[in-house]
Amino acid sequence: MSRHIVLGRFQPFHKGHEYLVNHAFELAGENEVLIAIGSSKKGWESNNPWTFEERQAMIQSWLDANDKSATIIGIEDINDPPNWVEHASKSHGQGILVTSDEATRELYETANFEVKFIDLSNRENFEGWRVRQTLLMLSTVYDDDAIIEVLSATIPQQVVDWLIGNDAIYRLSTMVSGVNVG
């Protein structure tokens, strides 16, 4: 039995993540898919606007709508890339990492993890900072239909609905430093 691990900050869960998680389900077959949410102690800041629990709820809403089941865990960030895999694997355990991020691929391969690299075409449109920047621009728009129309290009509908239903977009307008690249 082989666990397939998808690791990300999911700030928020967007269509790039959806693509990656769908591939993990295809690769896993009947085996477990584990979604590991990084920076789990972060929230309410420009690069990490949503808490672990909120990101977990976003992902769960997508899983439920797509009749999929996965284990979702949080991993606290240590800001120490050379020691990240050792730290993270204490939470996610052994398995096959499914990633579209080259730096993550290299870290895990160096640590002798099996890695399935998924090429994400159009990656620049699905970078988290770009998605957050779009959300920041929409954070003072109060027309749900307009928000849905704009976000539907980069965020799954269930997550857009969650963000609107939980008033989780507006907070971006209150963050002094804005959404930063990175």
N, C-alpha and C positions, 0 to 999 in steps of 0.2 A: 504494500500500500504506500502510495507516494503522495505527499502533501505538495500542492502547488501554491506558492507564496507570491502575493502581489503586494509590493511595498510602495507607499507614497504618503504625502501629507494630505492629499485630497482637500485642498483649500480653494475651491470646493471640488466635489466629485464632478468631473467634466467628461466630455465625449472621448477625449484621449484615454482617460481612465476606463471608461466604459468599453472601449475597443480592447484595451489590455486585459481587463477582467473577463470579457467574453472569450478571448483567446485562452486564458487560464482555464476556464470551464471546458473548452474544447479539448485542451491538452490533458486535463485531469480525468476526463471521462467520469467514472464512478468514484474517483478519489476526492479527497477533501481539497477545497479551495480556501485558503486563509488570506484574509485581507488585513494587512498590518498598517495601521495608521501611525505614521511618524510624527514627531513633535507633539506627542499626546498631552503634554502638560501646558502647551501653548494655547492661546486664544485671546481674542479681544485686542489684537495688535495688527498692524498693517499687513505684515506678511502672513500672519496666522489669525485671520479674523474670527474663525469659528472654533469652538472648543472640541475636544475629542468626542464628547457625547453628541454634539450637533453633527459632526462629520459622520459619526456612526449612524445617526438617524437618517441622514441624507442617503448614505449607501444602502441602509436597510430598506428605505422607501423604494429605491431602484431595484434591489433584489426581489422584494415582494411583488412589485409590478411585473417583473420578468420571470416570476415563478422559479427563482434560483435560491439556493441556500449556501451560505458561506459562514465561516467563523470570522469574526471581526475582533481584532485586538488592538491595543495601543502600545506604542513604544516611545519612551521618553528619549528626547534628543540629547546627545552628549557633545555635539559639535567637535568631534574628533574622528574624521574619516578613517584614518588607519586602524582605529579600534572599533569602528562602527559594527562590522559584521559580527565580531565576538559578542558585543553588547546586544545587538538586535536578536541574534540567534538564541539568546537566553529566553527571549519572549516568544519568538516564532518557531523555534525548534529547527530540526533538519527538514529538508525538502528540496524542491526544485523552485528556484526563483524565476519568476516570469517578469521581465522588465523591458522597457523601451529606452531606458536611460543608460547611455554608454558608461558614465562614471560608476553607476551602481553595478553594472555588469562587471566592470574591471575589479571593483572591490570584492565582489562575491566570487568571481573566478579565482582571484588571488588566494582567497580563503578556502579554495577547493570545493565550493558549492557547485552543483549542476545549475546551469543558467540557460533558460530559453529566451533568446533575444527576439523581440517582436519589433520589426521595423514599423514605425509609425509615420506613414506618409502625412504630409501637411502638419508636421509636428509644431511648426512655429505658430499655427493657429490654436494649438491646444496646450501651450505653455501656461502654467498656473498663473504667472504674473499678468499675462495678457487677459486671461479670463477675469481675474480680480480687478484689473484696470477697467474693463468693460462694466463690471458690477459697480465699481466706484462711480463711473459716469452715470449710471442708472440709479444711484442711491438716493437721489432727490426727485425721482420721477414717480408719480403716484398713479400712473395709468398701467394697471396690470397687463392689459392686452399689449401695450407697447413693449413692456418689459419682456413678456413672453416671446414676442416676435423677434426681438433683438437677441435674447439669450438662447433661443432654440437652435442657433447655429453651432453653439459650443457646449451647451449643458443639456443633459437628458431632461425630458419633460417632467419626470417625477421629481427631480432635484430642483428644477425651477419652481414647481408647485410647492415643494417643501420650503424653499427660500422665501417665497412670497407669503405662504401660509404662516410662517413663523417670524415674519417681519425681520428677516435676517440679512436683508440687503441694506437697509437704512443705516445700520451701524457704521458702514464704511464711510459715510459722509461725516461722521463724528471723530474719525481718527486723524489726529493733527498732522502726522507725517505723510499721509497718503499711502498708496500701495506702491511698494518698491519692487524693482526688478530683482529677482534672485531666488 
